[in-house]
Amino acid sequence: MPSSLMWVAVVHNILSKQGFNVRSFGTGTHVTLPGPASDKRNVYDFKTTYDQMYNDLLRKDKELYTQIVILPMLDRNKRIKPRPERFQNCKDLFDLILTCEEKVYDQVVEDLNSREQETCQPVHVVNVDIQDNHEEATLGALLICELCQCIQHTDNMENEIDELLQEFEEKSGGAFLHTVCFY
């Protein structure tokens, strides 16, 4: 997804623990993880397993990648699935897609709008901007979890989601992006 998978891992973990059926995806051409400097990132192909990434970073600098929480994140991720998945390669249908970065939101919406519509099933795409650090990722994940719980308890998501998002914008002080695409 974005420059790091920190918030993806935290959001995925919190939602999963609350019983939500969660899948996480990247949207870029490669998986990019932080490196020793902002211009020295670790770039992997989507075919690279989390175990391979973990071992590569362990070999490069165990202390650094443990300190910046990349090794623990990769360890958690490899227990969920073998490797990252790219959204554009997934043809499964979803009711709700959450993104945590506007660039990713734009990529998801662009991909969905470029697909041939087969079922005309709506999918709500919502962006909740989260800064990519552990503290903001945790706060953002809790907000997203609360949002998902509220959506789950609506009688009609189609009719109630806009009002619900407005309430969450007021509560969080941030603006959420929202659009409906069709499969």
Secondary structure, DSSP 8 states (H G I E B T S, - for coil): --S-SHHHHHHHHHHHHTT------B-SSSEEE--SSTTS-EEE-TTS-HHHHHHHHHHHHHHHHHHTTHHHHHHHHHHH-SS--BGGG-----SEEEESSHHHHHHHHHHHHHS--SS--EEEEEE----SSHHHHHHHHHHHHHHHHHHHT-S-HHHHHHHHHHHHHHHHTS--EEEEEE-
